[in-house]
């Protein structure tokens, strides 16, 4: 081997070891950086001798990352559902809470019993009226709360759509940067890290598939087949609303769905183009879960209203007259059940502020003049109506006969069971996500191993430097001859 060849070989070795040392130092410095992929220098021998750097390889497990990103979407969905179920349970309260729907009905029943024992007591009649108003308020607050949860879901959809559009555009921009870097022969590892973080940022919104391309770019599509990024990113459209009422649905056109590049797409069902993740959960809450909860609450309200609308309870009522509890002041129409819980009111005929009299609780809603103060027949009928075992006319809370408080208790139990089931699903998906995150971190930078590699690099660097030093001595010796 000639002296020039030996020198070239040693110089190439110094360059390679210098590049490897820089890579190791980058790995150690970014050991705790989220989304960082461990870098490895690819070396090969040169035809003329020595070593050449072929580039820097990003050493990551793409399959593991893809699985973790899918787990992120599942957790995003489950967290949103748990949040809704927990909020719904808080709206209705627990059976042992006096402020719960069951607690309010029980308080009303107790007030009726006390008043029937002393029908001449104006204070006890006022207690019945106050308790009745409290029950109506409980229904109204629960209904309003469900619509507020739908509004929050609508706002969450708008926020997720904005994040998704921004994120996909960010990935597209990084694709272009990576393409230019690789075309110019520059190391694109840092850009690849940024792109992974960009994908991670939107992975919880919809379940994603990342499709690597030969030129270093990636395509993005959902697990249900919607392409989000091909050559250019798609534009997802959504129009939030200012207010939501129980009758507003996506089917009626009152609520916005999604569009992809201006084309409307389905938002319901597991096969919807953007199903799953926090975005899919928000649609499920707004369009399915909350309306279902509203329907069950309305069914309980209907049962409650109809118990007191029967002339058998209050003989002073004519057929079709509103009872003690009304639908916005009028009689309840079975064809207009949607949103009843938000419209329920105590009959104005017993409200002193509206020209009524609480004595009608004792004498009957249709009484023109005050009757005998000792007559408790109608008050007894009110108590019997509350305790009457009735099969609900609508809803799925109970298929058997229930009292008023029993039916409300079944509703609370159903909501509690739904919340517990949602929490179990979240616990499972979170455990899966944590397991995948741990595996991903285990495949990341091992600083101990990197420091050992650095020692080997130092030795190789010293050896190549020693070769150059020896060549220098040889040349000096030759020149002294």
VENKAMO-V470240 format. One line per field, one symbol per residue. ss: DSSP state (A for helix, B for strand, O for the rest). phi: phi as a letter, one per 30 degrees, with the letter a starting at -180 (. if undefined). burial: I if it has 9 or more other C-alpha atoms within 8 Angstrom, else O. A space follows every 10 residues. Layout:
ss=???
phi=???
burial=???
This chain:
ss=OOAAAAAAAA AAAAAAAAAA AAAAAAAAAO OOOOOOOBBB BBBBBOOOOO BBBBBBBBBO OAAAAAAAAA AAAAAAAAAA AAAAAAAAAA AAOOOOOOOO AAAAAAAAAA AAAAAAAOOO OAAAAAAAAA AAAAAAAAAA AAAAAAAAAA AAAAAAAAAA AAAAAAAAAA AAAAAAAAAA AAAOOOOOAA AAAAAAAAAA AAAOOOOBBB BBOOOOOBBB BBOOOOBBBO OOBOOBBOOO OOOOOOOOOO OOOOOOOBBB OOBBBOOOOO OOOOOOAAAA AAAAAAAAAA AAAAAAAAAA AAAAAAAAOO OOOOOOOOOO OOOOBBBOOB OOOAAAOOOA AAABBBOAAA OAAAOOOOOA AAAOOOOOOO OOOOOOAAAA AAAAAAAOOB BOOOOOOOOO BBOAAAAAAA AAAAAAAAAA AAAAAAAAAA AAAAAAAAAA AAOOOOAAAA AAAAAAAAAA AAAAAAAAAA AAAAAAAAAA O
phi=.ddddddddd dddddddddd dddddddddc ecddidcecb dccadddcji bbcdkccdcb cddddddddd dedddedddd ddeddddddd ddicedcedd dddddddddd dddddddbdd dddddddddd dddddedddd dddddddddd dddddddedd dddddddddd ddddeddddd ddddiddced ddddddddde dcdddbdccc cdcddjdbcb bddcjddcbc dbddcccabd cdabceddbd ddidbdccbc hicdbdbcjd cdecdiiddd ddddddcbdd dddddddddd ddeddddccd eddbdddcej ddcdcccijc ddcedbdeie ddcdbdeddc cedcicbddd dcdjdcdcbd cedcdceddd dddddddedb dedaibdacc dbdddddddd dddddddddd dddddddddd dddddddddd dddddcdddd dddddddddd dddddddddd dddddddddd d
burial=OOOOIIIIII IIIIOIIIII IOIIOOIIOO IOOOOOIIII IIIOOOOOII IIIOOIIIOO OOOIIIIIII IIIIIIIIII IIOIIIOIIO IIIIIOOIOI IIIIIIIIIO IIIIIIOIIO OIOIIIIIIO IIIIIIOIII IIIIIIIIII IOIIIIIIOI IOIIIOIIII IIOIIIIIIO IIOOOOIIIO IIIIIIIIII OIIIIIIIII OOOOOIIIII IIOIOIIIII OOIIOIIIOI OOOIOIOIII OOOOIIIIII OOOOIOIIOO OIIIIIIIII IIIIIIIIII IOIIIIIIII IIIIIIIIII IOIIOIIOOO IIIIIIIOIO IIOOOOIIII IIIIIIIIII IIOOOIIIII IIIIIOIOOO OOOOIIOIII IIIOIIIIOO IIOOIOIIOO IIIIIIIIII IIOIIIOIIO OIIOIIOOII OIIOOIIOII OOOIIOIOOI IOIIOOIIOI IOOIIOIIOO IOOOOOOOOO O
